[in-house]
Amino acid sequence: MSPRRPDATDLTLSHEEAWVAHAALLDACERAVDTDGDASPYHRPLDRIERGGDLPADGTALLRDALVDYLGDAPVRDRAPGRALLRRTADAVDSAPRRV
Protein backbone atom coordinates (compact mmCIF):
# COMPACT_ATOMS: atom_id res chain seq x y z
CA MET A 1 0.00 0.00 0.00
CA SER A 2 1.30 3.42 -0.89
CA PRO A 3 1.84 5.99 1.85
CA ARG A 4 -0.97 8.38 2.54
CA ARG A 5 -0.69 11.70 0.76
CA PRO A 6 -0.38 14.70 3.09
CA ASP A 7 -3.21 16.51 1.28
CA ALA A 8 -5.54 13.47 1.26
CA THR A 9 -8.72 13.35 3.29
CA ASP A 10 -9.66 10.45 5.56
CA LEU A 11 -12.54 9.51 3.31
CA THR A 12 -12.88 5.80 2.69
CA LEU A 13 -15.59 4.49 0.43
CA SER A 14 -17.54 1.27 0.62
CA HIS A 15 -17.99 -0.57 -2.66
CA GLU A 16 -21.52 0.81 -2.98
CA GLU A 17 -20.40 4.36 -2.17
CA ALA A 18 -17.59 4.12 -4.72
CA TRP A 19 -20.15 3.29 -7.41
CA VAL A 20 -22.29 6.28 -6.43
CA ALA A 21 -19.23 8.57 -6.28
CA HIS A 22 -18.14 7.35 -9.70
CA ALA A 23 -21.62 7.96 -11.16
CA ALA A 24 -21.78 11.44 -9.60
CA LEU A 25 -18.35 12.41 -10.94
CA LEU A 26 -19.15 11.09 -14.42
CA ASP A 27 -22.37 13.10 -14.36
CA ALA A 28 -20.36 16.17 -13.33
CA CYS A 29 -17.94 15.54 -16.21
CA GLU A 30 -20.82 15.50 -18.68
CA ARG A 31 -22.24 18.73 -17.26
CA ALA A 32 -18.81 20.39 -17.36
CA VAL A 33 -18.30 19.41 -21.00
CA ASP A 34 -21.77 20.72 -21.87
CA THR A 35 -21.24 24.06 -20.12
CA ASP A 36 -17.58 24.99 -20.55
CA GLY A 37 -16.01 22.10 -22.47
CA ASP A 38 -13.55 21.18 -19.71
CA ALA A 39 -13.99 18.11 -17.53
CA SER A 40 -10.30 17.81 -16.62
CA PRO A 41 -10.74 18.71 -12.91
CA TYR A 42 -12.75 15.50 -12.49
CA HIS A 43 -10.19 13.17 -14.07
CA ARG A 44 -7.95 12.83 -10.99
CA PRO A 45 -10.75 12.09 -8.49
CA LEU A 46 -12.30 9.60 -10.92
CA ASP A 47 -8.96 7.87 -11.35
CA ARG A 48 -8.41 7.74 -7.58
CA ILE A 49 -11.85 6.21 -6.99
CA GLU A 50 -11.33 3.65 -9.76
CA ARG A 51 -7.97 2.65 -8.25
CA GLY A 52 -9.22 2.71 -4.66
CA GLY A 53 -6.81 5.45 -3.60
CA ASP A 54 -7.15 8.38 -1.24
CA LEU A 55 -8.85 11.47 -2.57
CA PRO A 56 -6.97 14.75 -2.28
CA ALA A 57 -8.85 17.51 -0.46
CA ASP A 58 -9.70 19.27 -3.72
CA GLY A 59 -11.01 15.97 -5.15
CA THR A 60 -13.18 15.49 -2.10
CA ALA A 61 -14.61 18.98 -2.56
CA LEU A 62 -15.35 18.19 -6.22
CA LEU A 63 -17.02 14.94 -5.14
CA ARG A 64 -19.15 16.78 -2.59
CA ASP A 65 -20.33 19.26 -5.22
CA ALA A 66 -20.94 16.47 -7.75
CA LEU A 67 -23.03 14.54 -5.21
CA VAL A 68 -25.16 17.61 -4.47
CA ASP A 69 -26.02 17.91 -8.16
CA TYR A 70 -26.34 14.16 -8.81
CA LEU A 71 -28.59 13.20 -5.92
CA GLY A 72 -31.51 15.32 -7.11
CA ASP A 73 -32.13 12.97 -10.03
CA ALA A 74 -30.22 9.90 -8.88
CA PRO A 75 -31.68 6.42 -9.24
CA VAL A 76 -33.44 5.28 -6.06
CA ARG A 77 -30.71 2.70 -5.35
CA ASP A 78 -28.08 5.49 -5.20
CA ARG A 79 -29.93 7.89 -2.93
CA ALA A 80 -29.31 6.44 0.55
CA PRO A 81 -25.61 5.64 0.05
CA GLY A 82 -25.22 8.94 -1.81
CA ARG A 83 -26.71 10.98 1.03
CA ALA A 84 -24.51 9.20 3.57
CA LEU A 85 -21.47 9.83 1.38
CA LEU A 86 -22.47 13.47 0.92
CA ARG A 87 -22.56 13.98 4.69
CA ARG A 88 -19.12 12.40 5.04
CA THR A 89 -17.60 14.35 2.15
CA ALA A 90 -18.95 17.60 3.59
CA ASP A 91 -17.42 16.73 6.98
CA ALA A 92 -14.10 15.79 5.34
CA VAL A 93 -13.98 19.04 3.37
CA ASP A 94 -14.85 21.09 6.46
CA SER A 95 -12.11 19.40 8.51
CA ALA A 96 -9.40 19.39 5.81
CA PRO A 97 -6.43 21.66 6.50
CA ARG A 98 -6.58 24.83 4.46
CA ARG A 99 -3.73 25.73 2.11
CA VAL A 100 -2.38 29.23 2.55
All heavy atoms as an XYZ file, in Angstrom:
762
protein
N       0.844     -1.177      0.000
C       0.000      0.000      0.000
C       0.886      1.235      0.000
O       1.871      1.308      0.709
C      -0.890     -0.031      1.231
C      -1.880      1.062      1.275
S      -3.245      0.508      2.300
C      -3.336      1.808      3.462
N       0.499      2.208     -0.802
C       1.298      3.419     -0.889
C       1.051      4.290      0.336
O      -0.011      4.224      0.959
C       0.964      4.176     -2.167
O      -0.399      4.512     -2.183
N       2.036      5.117      0.693
C       1.844      5.988      1.849
C       0.752      7.002      1.593
O       0.495      7.384      0.454
C       3.204      6.680      2.010
C       3.916      6.477      0.737
C       3.314      5.289      0.065
N       0.123      7.414      2.647
C      -0.971      8.375      2.541
C      -0.416      9.736      2.152
O       0.582     10.195      2.671
C      -1.679      8.476      3.887
C      -2.948      9.258      3.833
C      -3.672      9.110      5.178
N      -4.935      9.750      5.136
C      -5.111     11.061      5.242
N      -4.100     11.853      5.388
N      -6.317     11.578      5.198
N      -1.097     10.372      1.210
C      -0.688     11.700      0.762
C      -0.991     12.714      1.855
O      -2.025     12.630      2.516
C      -1.449     12.072     -0.501
C      -1.140     11.216     -1.679
C      -2.132     11.471     -2.797
N      -2.428     12.882     -2.958
C      -1.906     13.648     -3.916
N      -1.069     13.147     -4.778
N      -2.221     14.920     -4.000
N      -0.121     13.714      2.045
C      -0.382     14.702      3.091
C      -1.622     15.546      2.846
O      -2.220     16.046      3.776
C       0.879     15.570      3.098
C       1.608     15.260      1.851
C       1.130     13.929      1.361
N      -2.026     15.701      1.570
C      -3.209     16.509      1.279
C      -4.462     15.663      1.106
O      -5.498     16.150      0.694
C      -2.979     17.364      0.033
C      -2.844     16.539     -1.238
O      -2.461     15.357     -1.148
O      -3.114     17.083     -2.320
N      -4.382     14.365      1.419
C      -5.537     13.473      1.264
C      -6.470     13.608      2.458
O      -6.059     13.914      3.561
C      -5.073     12.031      1.124
N      -7.736     13.353      2.208
C      -8.715     13.352      3.287
C      -8.867     11.922      3.803
O      -8.461     10.978      3.150
C     -10.077     13.864      2.781
O     -10.496     13.056      1.692
C      -9.994     15.312      2.343
N      -9.435     11.774      4.974
C      -9.658     10.454      5.563
C     -10.995      9.882      5.108
O     -11.755      9.362      5.904
C      -9.656     10.544      7.089
C      -8.266     10.538      7.652
O      -7.368      9.985      7.007
O      -8.072     11.097      8.747
N     -11.272      9.970      3.844
C     -12.536      9.506      3.305
C     -12.333      8.138      2.672
O     -11.627      8.010      1.687
C     -13.054     10.505      2.264
C     -14.417     10.235      1.680
C     -15.492     10.397      2.758
C     -14.695     11.192      0.543
N     -12.920      7.131      3.279
C     -12.879      5.798      2.690
C     -14.275      5.476      2.185
O     -15.270      5.862      2.796
C     -12.427      4.736      3.710
O     -13.305      4.778      4.829
C     -11.007      4.980      4.162
N     -14.317      4.776      1.061
C     -15.593      4.491      0.431
C     -15.881      3.000      0.451
O     -15.002      2.190      0.146
C     -15.578      4.953     -1.028
C     -15.200      6.397     -1.299
C     -15.174      6.660     -2.796
C     -16.163      7.340     -0.623
N     -17.109      2.653      0.781
C     -17.542      1.273      0.622
C     -17.667      1.018     -0.879
O     -17.636      1.949     -1.695
C     -18.893      1.050      1.297
O     -19.914      1.741      0.587
N     -17.837     -0.231     -1.242
C     -17.987     -0.571     -2.656
C     -19.198      0.159     -3.248
O     -19.121      0.739     -4.336
C     -18.135     -2.092     -2.802
C     -18.218     -2.559     -4.203
N     -17.137     -2.525     -5.049
C     -19.241     -3.056     -4.927
C     -17.499     -2.980     -6.241
N     -18.776     -3.316     -6.187
N     -20.305      0.151     -2.525
C     -21.523      0.814     -2.983
C     -21.325      2.323     -3.106
O     -21.759      2.948     -4.081
C     -22.654      0.495     -2.002
C     -24.004      0.974     -2.437
C     -25.089      0.520     -1.465
O     -24.854      0.528     -0.239
O     -26.173      0.151     -1.943
N     -20.657      2.928     -2.124
C     -20.402      4.361     -2.172
C     -19.467      4.724     -3.321
O     -19.625      5.778     -3.949
C     -19.800      4.839     -0.856
C     -20.777      4.845      0.287
C     -20.122      5.129      1.613
O     -18.903      4.879      1.766
O     -20.830      5.602      2.516
N     -18.504      3.866     -3.611
C     -17.590      4.118     -4.723
C     -18.354      4.158     -6.045
O     -18.070      4.996     -6.907
C     -16.487      3.069     -4.760
N     -19.329      3.277     -6.199
C     -20.149      3.289     -7.414
C     -20.935      4.584     -7.524
O     -21.030      5.182     -8.601
C     -21.108      2.102     -7.438
C     -20.463      0.852     -7.913
C     -20.074     -0.209     -7.148
C     -20.102      0.517     -9.259
N     -19.497     -1.171     -7.946
C     -19.501     -0.758     -9.234
C     -20.229      1.178    -10.477
C     -19.033     -1.387    -10.392
C     -19.767      0.552    -11.627
C     -19.177     -0.709    -11.574
N     -21.516      5.039     -6.420
C     -22.289      6.280     -6.426
C     -21.359      7.471     -6.694
O     -21.683      8.359     -7.491
C     -23.058      6.472     -5.104
C     -23.728      7.838     -5.048
C     -24.087      5.368     -4.920
N     -20.201      7.489     -6.057
C     -19.233      8.565     -6.278
C     -18.808      8.603     -7.738
O     -18.715      9.671     -8.351
C     -18.017      8.371     -5.366
N     -18.547      7.437     -8.301
C     -18.143      7.346     -9.702
C     -19.250      7.888    -10.605
O     -18.991      8.691    -11.522
C     -17.816      5.890    -10.032
C     -17.113      5.713    -11.320
N     -17.781      5.470    -12.494
C     -15.795      5.744    -11.626
C     -16.908      5.356    -13.468
N     -15.689      5.517    -12.973
N     -20.496      7.489    -10.357
C     -21.621      7.963    -11.162
C     -21.777      9.476    -11.035
O     -22.021     10.174    -12.032
C     -22.908      7.254    -10.739
N     -21.637     10.006     -9.822
C     -21.783     11.444     -9.603
C     -20.683     12.223    -10.321
O     -20.947     13.271    -10.936
C     -21.770     11.752     -8.110
N     -19.455     11.720    -10.264
C     -18.354     12.405    -10.936
C     -18.474     12.327    -12.455
O     -18.158     13.292    -13.160
C     -17.008     11.857    -10.457
C     -16.632     12.269     -9.032
C     -15.463     11.438     -8.526
C     -16.318     13.757     -8.960
N     -18.927     11.188    -12.974
C     -19.146     11.092    -14.419
C     -20.240     12.061    -14.857
O     -20.127     12.713    -15.913
C     -19.515      9.669    -14.820
C     -18.378      8.663    -14.849
C     -18.914      7.274    -15.188
C     -17.303      9.075    -15.841
N     -21.296     12.158    -14.066
C     -22.368     13.102    -14.356
C     -21.831     14.533    -14.350
O     -22.175     15.339    -15.225
C     -23.482     12.925    -13.324
C     -24.711     13.733    -13.636
O     -25.304     13.521    -14.703
O     -25.082     14.585    -12.794
N     -20.965     14.842    -13.393
C     -20.359     16.175    -13.329
C     -19.470     16.431    -14.540
O     -19.444     17.552    -15.063
C     -19.562     16.328    -12.033
N     -18.767     15.412    -14.993
C     -17.942     15.542    -16.207
C     -18.813     15.913    -17.398
O     -18.466     16.814    -18.179
C     -17.218     14.229    -16.511
S     -15.773     13.907    -15.525
N     -19.919     15.220    -17.554
C     -20.818     15.502    -18.677
C     -21.364     16.925    -18.611
O     -21.424     17.619    -19.622
C     -21.960     14.493    -18.702
C     -21.520     13.095    -19.077
C     -22.622     12.064    -18.954
O     -23.790     12.443    -18.696
O     -22.322     10.879    -19.140
N     -21.744     17.360    -17.412
C     -22.241     18.730    -17.260
C     -21.148     19.749    -17.568
O     -21.398     20.771    -18.204
C     -22.783     18.953    -15.843
C     -24.170     18.400    -15.630
C     -24.800     18.886    -14.329
N     -23.916     18.860    -13.182
C     -23.660     17.779    -12.457
N     -24.220     16.631    -12.761
N     -22.847     17.842    -11.420
N     -19.921     19.470    -17.116
C     -18.805     20.388    -17.362
C     -18.511     20.498    -18.853
O     -18.280     21.598    -19.367
C     -17.558     19.920    -16.611
N     -18.538     19.387    -19.559
C     -18.302     19.410    -21.004
C     -19.403     20.197    -21.698
O     -19.136     20.991    -22.609
C     -18.185     17.978    -21.567
C     -18.247     17.971    -23.084
C     -16.896     17.321    -21.084
N     -20.637     20.007    -21.258
C     -21.767     20.716    -21.869
C     -21.712     22.218    -21.629
O     -22.123     23.007    -22.474
C     -23.101     20.170    -21.358
C     -23.414     18.778    -21.886
O     -22.770     18.341    -22.859
O     -24.310     18.133    -21.304
N     -21.216     22.641    -20.459
C     -21.236     24.064    -20.122
C     -19.974     24.799    -20.543
O     -20.048     25.864    -21.130
C     -21.482     24.293    -18.622
O     -20.483     23.612    -17.871
C     -22.851     23.813    -18.213
N     -18.803     24.254    -20.229
C     -17.576     24.992    -20.554
C     -16.547     24.168    -21.339
O     -15.460     24.650    -21.628
C     -16.936     25.592    -19.307
C     -16.463     24.552    -18.304
O     -16.390     23.370    -18.637
O     -16.151     24.955    -17.171
N     -16.892     22.933    -21.650
C     -16.007     22.103    -22.473
C     -14.825     21.506    -21.751
O     -13.974     20.885    -22.395
N     -14.719     21.665    -20.428
C     -13.547     21.179    -19.706
C     -13.948     20.316    -18.522
O     -14.447     20.819    -17.518
C     -12.706     22.354    -19.227
C     -11.429     21.918    -18.524
O     -10.987     20.770    -18.724
O     -10.864     22.746    -17.777
N     -13.703     19.027    -18.632
C     -13.990     18.108    -17.534
C     -12.717     17.661    -16.827
O     -12.764     16.793    -15.962
C     -14.730     16.889    -18.066
N     -11.588     18.273    -17.166
C     -10.304     17.813    -16.617
C     -10.205     17.839    -15.088
O      -9.533     16.978    -14.526
C      -9.137     18.578    -17.241
O      -9.240     19.956    -16.977
N     -10.852     18.765    -14.380
C     -10.739     18.708    -12.914
C     -11.260     17.404    -12.310
O     -10.843     17.009    -11.227
C     -11.581     19.888    -12.432
C     -11.650     20.818    -13.586
C     -11.600     19.940    -14.807
N     -12.144     16.726    -13.014
C     -12.752     15.502    -12.488
C     -11.941     14.247    -12.795
O     -12.211     13.190    -12.249
C     -14.174     15.346    -13.042
C     -15.059     16.501    -12.644
C     -15.282     17.558    -13.523
C     -15.625     16.559    -11.382
C     -16.069     18.630    -13.147
C     -16.411     17.624    -11.002
C     -16.625     18.656    -11.887
O     -17.401     19.720    -11.504
N     -10.967     14.352    -13.672
C     -10.195     13.170    -14.068
C      -9.424     12.553    -12.898
O      -9.426     11.336    -12.724
C      -9.232     13.503    -15.201
C      -9.928     13.852    -16.475
N      -9.276     14.347    -17.563
C     -11.238     13.802    -16.846
C     -10.126     14.572    -18.539
N     -11.333     14.255    -18.119
N      -8.746     13.364    -12.102
C      -7.951     12.829    -10.995
C      -8.822     12.156     -9.932
O      -8.524     11.031     -9.516
C      -7.076     13.916    -10.394
C      -6.025     13.331     -9.436
C      -4.980     14.326     -9.066
N      -5.553     15.319     -8.167
C      -4.852     16.227     -7.531
N      -3.560     16.322     -7.717
N      -5.433     17.073     -6.725
N      -9.918     12.799     -9.466
C     -10.753     12.089     -8.486
C     -11.365     10.811     -9.043
O     -11.460      9.804     -8.330
C     -11.826     13.093     -8.087
C     -11.454     14.385     -8.669
C     -10.346     14.181     -9.637
N     -11.764     10.821    -10.308
C     -12.301      9.597    -10.918
C     -11.247      8.497    -10.924
O     -11.538      7.348    -10.579
C     -12.769      9.872    -12.350
C     -14.197     10.326    -12.509
C     -14.449     10.828    -13.918
C     -15.164      9.225    -12.157
N     -10.046      8.846    -11.316
C      -8.959      7.871    -11.346
C      -8.679      7.320     -9.950
O      -8.496      6.116     -9.769
C      -7.701      8.509    -11.939
C      -6.573      7.524    -12.080
O      -6.775      6.477    -12.736
O      -5.472      7.799    -11.542
N      -8.672      8.186     -8.956
C      -8.410      7.740     -7.576
C      -9.488      6.792     -7.095
O      -9.207      5.789     -6.441
C      -8.323      8.936     -6.630
C      -7.142      9.832     -6.880
C      -5.864      9.210     -6.321
N      -4.717      9.987     -6.665
C      -4.267     11.035     -5.993
N      -4.881     11.440     -4.915
N      -3.198     11.675     -6.406
N     -10.747      7.081     -7.406
C     -11.845      6.211     -6.991
C     -11.743      4.868     -7.701
O     -11.900      3.813     -7.085
C     -13.208      6.887     -7.236
C     -13.399      8.007     -6.217
C     -14.354      5.883     -7.151
C     -14.577      8.888     -6.483
N     -11.449      4.894     -8.998
C     -11.328      3.652     -9.759
C     -10.189      2.778     -9.239
O     -10.279      1.558     -9.261
C     -11.122      3.962    -11.240
C     -12.376      4.500    -11.898
C     -12.141      5.017    -13.303
O     -10.982      5.034    -13.780
O     -13.138      5.415    -13.938
N      -9.131      3.395     -8.760
C      -7.974      2.652     -8.251
C      -8.057      2.368     -6.754
O      -7.194      1.699     -6.199
C      -6.690      3.403     -8.559
C      -6.407      3.516    -10.030
C      -5.196      4.395    -10.259
N      -4.998      4.657    -11.652
C      -4.169      3.982    -12.433
N      -3.448      3.008    -11.926
N      -4.049      4.282    -13.697
N      -9.065      2.930     -6.098
C      -9.224      2.708     -4.661
C      -8.270      3.518     -3.811
O      -8.011      3.170     -2.667
N      -7.755      4.623     -4.343
C      -6.806      5.448     -3.603
C      -7.481      6.548     -2.805
O      -8.691      6.761     -2.882
N      -6.667      7.244     -2.022
C      -7.150      8.382     -1.244
C      -7.485      9.536     -2.172
O      -6.810      9.763     -3.170
C      -6.070      8.875     -0.270
C      -5.775      7.880      0.829
O      -6.660      7.098      1.176
O      -4.635      7.907      1.339
N      -8.505     10.272     -1.817
C      -8.850     11.475     -2.573
C      -8.120     12.667     -1.973
O      -8.111     12.841     -0.753
C     -10.349     11.749     -2.506
C     -11.257     10.896     -3.358
C     -12.712     11.246     -3.072
C     -10.955     11.078     -4.820
N      -7.532     13.506     -2.805
C      -6.971     14.750     -2.282
C      -8.111     15.655     -1.822
O      -9.268     15.467     -2.228
C      -6.221     15.343     -3.472
C      -6.869     14.745     -4.665
C      -7.383     13.387     -4.248
N      -7.805     16.628     -0.997
C      -8.846     17.510     -0.464
C      -9.633     18.183     -1.576
O     -10.865     18.285     -1.493
C      -8.225     18.546      0.468
N      -8.961     18.624     -2.644
C      -9.701     19.274     -3.722
C     -10.596     18.272     -4.459
O     -11.677     18.618     -4.919
C      -8.775     20.011     -4.690
C      -7.745     19.109     -5.357
O      -7.483     17.994     -4.875
O      -7.184     19.546     -6.381
N     -10.180     17.019     -4.549
C     -11.006     15.974     -5.151
C     -12.224     15.670     -4.302
O     -13.315     15.403     -4.827
N     -12.055     15.715     -3.000
C     -13.180     15.487     -2.098
C     -14.191     16.623     -2.220
O     -15.403     16.387     -2.208
C     -12.682     15.334     -0.647
O     -11.741     14.262     -0.597
C     -13.820     15.031      0.305
N     -13.705     17.840     -2.366
C     -14.611     18.980     -2.556
C     -15.369     18.853     -3.878
O     -16.572     19.127     -3.937
C     -13.825     20.291     -2.504
N     -14.673     18.408     -4.934
C     -15.351     18.186     -6.215
C     -16.404     17.090     -6.087
O     -17.496     17.202     -6.639
C     -14.339     17.814     -7.297
C     -13.513     18.941     -7.876
C     -12.429     18.379     -8.790
C     -14.386     19.916     -8.632
N     -16.063     16.029     -5.357
C     -17.018     14.942     -5.143
C     -18.234     15.441     -4.389
O     -19.372     15.128     -4.745
C     -16.357     13.776     -4.413
C     -17.287     12.626     -4.017
C     -18.005     12.039     -5.224
C     -16.503     11.554     -3.273
N     -18.015     16.223     -3.358
C     -19.154     16.782     -2.587
C     -20.083     17.564     -3.504
O     -21.291     17.360     -3.502
C     -18.629     17.677     -1.466
C     -19.746     18.335     -0.660
C     -19.316     19.582      0.055
N     -18.739     20.514     -0.899
C     -17.880     21.478     -0.562
N     -17.488     21.615      0.690
N     -17.414     22.309     -1.468
N     -19.516     18.446     -4.315
C     -20.334     19.257     -5.220
C     -21.039     18.390     -6.259
O     -22.205     18.635     -6.598
C     -19.470     20.310     -5.910
C     -18.883     21.313     -4.925
O     -19.367     21.400     -3.779
O     -17.925     22.014     -5.312
N     -20.345     17.377     -6.765
C     -20.945     16.469     -7.755
C     -22.104     15.696     -7.132
O     -23.141     15.494     -7.779
C     -19.887     15.507     -8.294
N     -21.946     15.270     -5.880
C     -23.025     14.543     -5.208
C     -24.249     15.426     -5.008
O     -25.384     14.966     -5.178
C     -22.544     13.999     -3.854
C     -21.624     12.788     -3.913
C     -20.938     12.572     -2.571
C     -22.387     11.546     -4.342
N     -24.034     16.688     -4.660
C     -25.161     17.613     -4.474
C     -25.989     17.683     -5.751
O     -27.220     17.587     -5.719
C     -24.657     19.015     -4.065
C     -25.765     20.057     -4.171
C     -24.088     18.988     -2.658
N     -25.305     17.817     -6.885
C     -26.018     17.905     -8.162
C     -26.629     16.569     -8.580
O     -27.736     16.521     -9.103
C     -25.068     18.389     -9.265
C     -24.626     19.827     -9.064
O     -25.373     20.599     -8.416
O     -23.543     20.181     -9.543
N     -25.908     15.490     -8.354
C     -26.336     14.160     -8.808
C     -27.538     13.634     -8.041
O     -28.443     13.025     -8.624
C     -25.161     13.189     -8.667
C     -25.482     11.761     -9.010
C     -25.674     11.362    -10.327
C     -25.572     10.788     -8.019
C     -25.959     10.046    -10.656
C     -25.846      9.473     -8.327
C     -26.041      9.108     -9.649
O     -26.318      7.807     -9.957
N     -27.577     13.845     -6.747
C     -28.589     13.196     -5.916
C     -30.010     13.677     -6.188
O     -30.968     12.968     -5.893
C     -28.242     13.343     -4.440
C     -27.061     12.479     -4.002
C     -26.648     12.808     -2.570
C     -27.386     11.005     -4.149
N     -30.176     14.835     -6.791
C     -31.513     15.321     -7.107
C     -32.253     14.424     -8.086
O     -33.461     14.256     -7.990
N     -31.524     13.837     -9.017
C     -32.128     12.965    -10.032
C     -31.527     11.564    -10.027
O     -31.648     10.836    -11.009
C     -31.941     13.582    -11.434
C     -32.743     14.854    -11.611
O     -33.869     14.918    -11.082
O     -32.244     15.785    -12.263
N     -30.888     11.199     -8.949
C     -30.215      9.896     -8.880
C     -31.224      8.757     -8.862
O     -32.352      8.922     -8.377
C     -29.354      9.822     -7.615
N     -30.821      7.598     -9.371
C     -31.684      6.420     -9.236
C     -31.930      6.138     -7.748
O     -31.088      6.445     -6.896
C     -30.858      5.287     -9.860
C     -29.839      5.961    -10.705
C     -29.586      7.303    -10.076
N     -33.058      5.554     -7.455
C     -33.437      5.280     -6.064
C     -32.345      4.505     -5.328
O     -32.029      4.800     -4.183
C     -34.793      4.528     -6.004
C     -35.121      4.086     -4.596
C     -35.898      5.410     -6.560
N     -31.732      3.531     -5.992
C     -30.711      2.701     -5.350
C     -29.490      3.507     -4.903
O     -28.757      3.093     -4.019
C     -30.276      1.570     -6.275
C     -29.465      2.067     -7.456
C     -28.953      0.966     -8.364
N     -28.189      1.532     -9.423
C     -28.681      1.979    -10.579
N     -29.964      1.895    -10.827
N     -27.882      2.500    -11.483
N     -29.253      4.670     -5.528
C     -28.076      5.488     -5.204
C     -28.349      6.530     -4.123
O     -27.405      7.114     -3.591
C     -27.582      6.221     -6.454
C     -26.946      5.308     -7.477
O     -26.765      4.109     -7.183
O     -26.627      5.796     -8.576
N     -29.603      6.764     -3.806
C     -29.929      7.893     -2.926
C     -29.444      7.729     -1.497
O     -28.809      8.630     -0.949
C     -31.420      8.175     -2.967
C     -31.838      8.713     -4.317
C     -33.300      8.980     -4.398
N     -33.644      9.336     -5.784
C     -34.861      9.357     -6.234
N     -35.876      9.080     -5.435
N     -35.074      9.666     -7.498
N     -29.722      6.612     -0.850
C     -29.305      6.439      0.553
C     -27.781      6.418      0.689
O     -27.228      7.169      1.507
C     -29.934      5.187      1.156
N     -27.069      5.593     -0.085
C     -25.612      5.638      0.054
C     -25.044      6.984     -0.385
O     -24.053      7.460      0.176
C     -25.105      4.499     -0.819
C     -26.215      4.130     -1.723
C     -27.472      4.551     -1.035
N     -25.687      7.629     -1.352
C     -25.222      8.937     -1.806
C     -25.377     10.010     -0.748
O     -24.490     10.837     -0.545
N     -26.512      9.996     -0.040
C     -26.714     10.976      1.034
C     -25.728     10.755      2.174
O     -25.177     11.714      2.722
C     -28.149     10.914      1.553
C     -29.153     11.555      0.611
C     -30.522     11.705      1.263
N     -31.066     10.434      1.721
C     -31.906      9.676      1.033
N     -32.309     10.048     -0.154
N     -32.358      8.547      1.541
N     -25.493      9.491      2.519
C     -24.512      9.199      3.572
C     -23.120      9.663      3.147
O     -22.378     10.259      3.941
C     -24.505      7.702      3.887
N     -22.773      9.403      1.892
C     -21.473      9.827      1.384
C     -21.387     11.347      1.319
O     -20.338     11.923      1.640
C     -21.222      9.204      0.016
C     -19.882      9.516     -0.636
C     -18.720      9.120      0.264
C     -19.779      8.810     -1.986
N     -22.459     12.009      0.954
C     -22.467     13.467      0.919
C     -22.189     14.046      2.302
O     -21.388     14.984      2.444
C     -23.806     13.979      0.377
C     -23.985     15.495      0.358
C     -22.900     16.173     -0.462
C     -25.371     15.841     -0.171
N     -22.816     13.497      3.324
C     -22.556     13.985      4.690
C     -21.082     13.816      5.054
O     -20.463     14.717      5.621
C     -23.431     13.233      5.701
C     -24.867     13.692      5.726
C     -25.640     13.080      6.890
N     -25.772     11.642      6.800
C     -26.734     11.002      6.143
N     -27.659     11.675      5.507
N     -26.781      9.682      6.128
N     -20.525     12.660      4.704
C     -19.117     12.402      5.038
C     -18.158     13.254      4.220
O     -17.138     13.698      4.726
C     -18.812     10.919      4.884
C     -19.544     10.111      5.954
C     -19.208      8.638      6.075
N     -18.025      8.200      5.419
C     -18.000      7.437      4.303
N     -19.122      7.054      3.738
N     -16.868      7.060      3.779
N     -18.475     13.496      2.946
C     -17.601     14.354      2.148
C     -17.644     15.788      2.669
O     -16.620     16.460      2.732
C     -17.945     14.333      0.642
O     -19.291     14.712      0.452
C     -17.668     12.994      0.021
N     -18.835     16.249      3.040
C     -18.948     17.601      3.595
C     -18.135     17.723      4.876
O     -17.414     18.709      5.074
C     -20.409     17.947      3.845
N     -18.217     16.717      5.750
C     -17.421     16.727      6.984
C     -15.924     16.702      6.678
O     -15.145     17.403      7.312
C     -17.773     15.526      7.869
C     -19.149     15.630      8.487
O     -19.743     16.736      8.469
O     -19.650     14.596      8.981
N     -15.521     15.888      5.698
C     -14.100     15.790      5.338
C     -13.591     17.110      4.769
O     -12.479     17.536      5.092
C     -13.887     14.654      4.332
N     -14.394     17.758      3.942
C     -13.981     19.041      3.367
C     -13.888     20.092      4.464
O     -12.936     20.873      4.500
C     -14.972     19.484      2.256
C     -14.719     20.930      1.844
C     -14.843     18.567      1.054
N     -14.863     20.099      5.368
C     -14.852     21.086      6.456
C     -13.673     20.896      7.405
O     -13.182     21.862      7.974
C     -16.160     21.029      7.251
C     -17.337     21.533      6.437
O     -17.119     22.217      5.421
O     -18.482     21.231      6.837
N     -13.198     19.652      7.565
C     -12.115     19.395      8.511
C     -10.740     19.332      7.840
O      -9.739     19.212      8.530
C     -12.366     18.089      9.268
O     -12.304     16.997      8.373
N     -10.693     19.444      6.518
C      -9.401     19.385      5.811
C      -8.593     20.647      6.115
O      -9.144     21.740      6.208
C      -9.625     19.258      4.309
N      -7.268     20.482      6.273
C      -6.427     21.658      6.497
C      -6.475     22.578      5.279
O      -6.514     22.116      4.145
C      -5.022     21.094      6.684
C      -5.114     19.642      6.485
C      -6.532     19.261      6.247
N      -6.522     23.837      5.539
C      -6.576     24.828      4.465
C      -5.163     25.152      3.992
O      -4.261     25.302      4.797
C      -7.232     26.135      4.957
C      -8.593     25.916      5.545
C      -9.639     25.989      4.467
N     -10.945     25.917      5.077
C     -11.865     25.071      4.679
N     -11.620     24.260      3.700
N     -13.023     25.038      5.257
N      -5.012     25.278      2.660
C      -3.725     25.726      2.106
C      -3.683     27.241      2.144
O      -4.655     27.897      1.869
C      -3.583     25.262      0.663
C      -3.380     23.799      0.546
C      -3.056     23.469     -0.873
N      -3.026     22.018     -1.028
C      -2.836     21.429     -2.175
N      -2.663     22.141     -3.281
N      -2.817     20.137     -2.262
N      -2.541     27.765      2.479
C      -2.385     29.227      2.550
C      -1.536     29.705      1.411
O      -0.698     29.107      0.890
C      -1.764     29.631      3.886
C      -1.589     31.123      3.955
C      -2.605     29.128      5.024
